[in-house]
Amino acid sequence: MNPMRPNIAGMAAYVPGFQPPEAERFIKLNTNENPYPPSPEVIAAIREEAGANLRRYPDAKSLAPRKEAARVYGFPPEWIIMANGSDEVLNNLIRCFAGEGEEIGYVHPSYSYYLTLAQIQGARIRTFRLSAELKLEEPLTSFQGKIFFLANPNAPFGFSFPLSFIDELASHLQGILVVDEAYADFSDDNSLELVRRHDNLVVTRTLSKSYSLAGMRVGLAVGPPPIIAALDKIRDHYNLDRLAQAAATAALKDQGYFRACIERIRATREWFRSELLALGYEVIPSQANFLFCTPPDRDGKRVYQGLYDRRILVRHFADPLLGHGLRISIGSREEMEATLAALREIG
């Protein structure tokens, strides 16, 4: 007899973007990593921490990065929790609010890891589909479940829902609304101020993309103190190691370096979008550090293979709603110029 829970035995694992061996020297534009290194202050902080202190456990409360995040975002520390990537927060929110058989909702297409997390919990899933015009085919206010995830900006498309829409949604939902702002630092706006107005609204963030810390796995959530306190009960007790805490604290302190990187990426994004449009691609206006684009023949797989053959990695999704296009992370200007030259060759 197999004692494994049936929902675990029957589910498919989440498949992240392909990570080639570094020796293969791809231009890597498939996992929305930052093309620029972290702040020099981060490297210095890691070196300082990487000594005798590693024999001791880290601060269980992650107080130093938590206080720095509170300063940056303008909230008291008790409104913030640090996490091992924002994925840990997403997982713990489901564990906290949705029991087995209870309903979790999200927009489709969006971050496919929501499905994996819901299946692990044994929760029921309700999706709200986007039309070809990126409009919701039914109102989200009809959702009556325990927790709803809204990726904003959306991944993989990159567009943002208006703040007025999020405000109204939080007012109507009976459960928890989680606004997953993994890409909000590249956007014109964000939902943080709405957290003060709604006791059922949580915003999650990651330092992987905008702060160049994908290799450190640091995320956080901003939410009402009762929710943050509940999440604090169920997280791993030493969820951020010493190096991650030092890196996160230093990264958050160096806002000048952070803003300079963001502006470079946003400028490259808009330039690259204009070049793709000139090639005849359809390109969704993006508020993230990537573009979702469709070639003139609507054969995303063909173009993906052509780029792969030229050692350029982008993301092609098997989902029928996405297969016509590609998601291309914004790299350095030089990387995007090489990608553009390859796209001209591929045709």
N, C-alpha and C positions, 0 to 999 in steps of 0.2 A: 504494500500500500504506500502511495506517495503522500506524505503528510503536508506537502506544500499547499498554501492557500490557492484556490482555483484561479483567482484573478491574477496572481503572480505567474502561475504556470502558463496561463493563456495569453498574457500580454506580450507585445513586442517591445524591445528596448529602444530608448531614445538614441538616435544616431546623430552625433554632432558632425560639424563640417570636417572634411578630410584634413588631417594634419600630416603633411609629407615629412619625411626625414629632412632635417635642416641642411644636410649635405647635398640634397637634390636641387637646391637653389631655385625654387619656384618664386615667381611674383605671386604673393599670397593675398588674394582679395576675396576670400570665401567665408571668413568667420568674423568680419567686422572688427578686427583688431586695429589699434591705433598705429599708424605708420611711423610715429615718432617715439623716441625713448621716453621713459618717465623723467620727471624733474631730476636734475643732478642732486637735489636735496634728498630725494628718495634713495639714490644709490649710497650717499653718505650715511643715511640713517640705517640702512641695512648692514653696511660694513661695521658700523659702530655696535650694532646689536649682535652681530654674528661672532660672539666671543664666549667667554665663560658663562654668561647668563643663559645660554641655551640649555644648560643642565637643569634649569628651573622652569616650572610651568609658567605660562603667560598669565597676564591679568585676566581673570575669568570674565570680568565685565567689559573688557576692551575700553576702559575709561578714556584713555588718551585719544584714540581716533573718534570715539563717541562725542567727546567734548569738542573736538575740532569740527566734526560734522555739524554739531549744534550751532557753533559759531558761524559756519559758512551758510547754513540754511536758515538761521534765525529762529530756532526753536530751543526750548529748554532740553537738556540732555534726556530727561525722562520721556520725551516724545520720540526718541531715536533708539534703534537697536542695530548693532553691527552683526554681520553674518559672513559665513564662508561662501561668498558669492551671493547675489540676489536669489539664486536658485534655492538656497537654504531657507530664505524667508518665505518664498512661494510654497515650498513644501510644508513648512511649519504652520503657515496660515491655513492650509487645507487640514492638517492634523488638528488644529485648534478649533476650526469652525464647522467642518463637514465630516460627519460620521459615515460609516459604511452604509451605502444605499441612499445617502442624501445627495442632493443635486449641486453640481458645479457647472458654471457657464462661462463661455468665452466666445469671442468672435472668430470665425473661420473664413479665410486663412489668418492665422497669427502664430504666436510662438507655440510650436507643437509640443513642447515639454509640458504644457498644462495637461494635455491628454495623458501623458505618462504618469504624472503625479496623481491625477485623479484615479487612474487604474490601480496604482499601488495602494491607495486608500480604500479601494472598492467602492468609490462614489459613482453615482450616476452622472452622465455628461449630457449637457444640452448646448448645442452650438448655434450661433446666429450668423448666417452666411452673408458675406459681402457679394453684391452684384458685380457685374463687369464694370460698372461705373463707380465702384467702391462705395456704394450706398447699402445700408443694412436692409435686408429683405423683410424683416419684421422688427418691431420696436423692442429695444432691450428692456424697456419698462415692464414688459410682460413676464420677465423672469422672476420667479418666486422662490428660487433656491437659496442655498446657504452662502455661497461666495461666487462672485463674478470677477473674472480677470479681464482687464482691458489694457492691452499693450498700446501705449501712446507716447511717442510715435509708434505706428503699427509696424510690425515686422511680419512679412518681408517687404511690404509695399513702401513704407517710409512716410506716409501721410499722417497727419494728426487730426484727431477729433477736437472740435472747439471746446474751450473751457466751459462755455455755457451748457453744452451738451452733457459734460461730465458732472457739472453742478446739479443739473436736473435729474440725471440718472441716480446720483447718490441720494437725492431727496426721495426718489420713488422706490428704490430697492429696499426690501425688508432685511436682506442679508448684508454681507460685507462686500464693498466694492474695493478691489485692489487695482490701482492704476500702476501698471508696470512701466516705469519710465527709464528703461535701460538706455535709451538714446536721447533723453530729454535735454542733455547738455548741448546737443547739436541743434536744438530746436529754438524757435522764436519765443516759446512760452512753456510753462509747466504748471502742474496742478498743486504745488505745495501749499499755496494760500488756502485752497479749498479744504485742506485737512483741518484747519482751525474751525471750519463751519459745519463739519459733519462728523458725528461720532461713529460712523460706519465706513469711513474712508481711510485707506492706507495707501501710501505711495512708496514704491520700492525703487531703489537705485543700485547701480553697480559702478565700481571704479575700474572695471575691466577695459571699457572702451575709451571714455573721455580722459581718464587719468593714466592710461597706458599700463594698467596693472593686471592684465588678463592672467599673467603667470602667477599672481599672488592670491587670486580668488578672494576678493573683498567686495561685499555688498552691504546694503543697509536698508532699513525701512523707517519711514516717518509716519507716525500715526497717533491717535489719542492714547494717553498714558495707560488706560485699562487694557487696551489691546497689546501695547508694547510690553506691559508687565506679564500678560499671558504668554506671549511669545518667548519672553525671557525664561519662563518656567520650563519650556519644553525644548529649548535649543541644547545642542551639545555643550557641556559645561566649559570646555576650553575650545571653543569653535574657531577662534582666530589665534594662530601661533604668533610668537614674538616678532618674527620677521614681517609678517603680514601687518601686524599692528603698527610697527615702526614705519613701514612703507606707506600705509594709509594715512597716518598722522602727518608725515612729511609732505605727501602729495596734496592733501587738503590745505596745508599751510601755504603752499606755493601757488596761490591763485593767479599770480602774474604769468607764470609759465603755463598753467592750465588754460588761461584765456587765449594766450598766443597760439597754442596748438589748435584750439577749437576754431579760431578764426582762419587759420591756414587750411584746415580740413573743409570748412564751410565754403571758402573761396574756391578750392579745388573741385568740390562737389558741383558748384554752379557752373564753373568752366567746363567740366567734363559732361554735364548734362547738355549744355549748348552744343558741344561737339557731337554727342550722340544724336541729337535732333537733326543736325546737319547731315548725318549719315542715313537718315530716314527711319531711325528707331523711334518707337513710342517710349516716352520716359515719364514716369510719375513724379511730380514735384515732391522732393523729399525734405523732411525735417530731421533726418538721421544722418549717420555717416556711411550711407550706402545708397545706391540707386537701383530700383527695379525697372528693367528696360526690356522691350520686346523688339526683336529684329523685324525687318520688313516682311519676311516670309513666315513669321510667327513660329519659327523652329528653334526654340531655345536650346534644345539638346545638340543640334548641329553646331551652333556657335560655341556652346560650352566645350565640345570636343575639339573644335578648332583652336580655341584658346589653350586647352590642356596640352594639345600637341606642341604648342609654342611655349610650354612651361609657365602658363598663367592660370592660376586657379581662381574660379569664380563659383557661385553656387547655383546649381540647377536643381529644381525640386520635381519629384515624381508626381506630386499631387496634380490631378487633371486641371485644377483651377490655376495652376502656376507653371505648367510645363511649357507654355508658349514663350516664357521669358527667362531672364536671368537676374539674380541679385549680385551686384558688383560692389564690394566694399571700396571706400575711398582711401587710396593709398597716398603716397607722396606724389608730387607733380610729375616726377620722372617716371614713376611706376604707371601712372595714368596715361602719360604720353606713349609709353611702350604698349600699353593695352589698346590704346586708340589705333596705333599703327598696325597692331595685329588684327583688329576688327576690320580695318580697311582691306587687309590682305584676304581675310576670310570671306568678306563680301556679304 
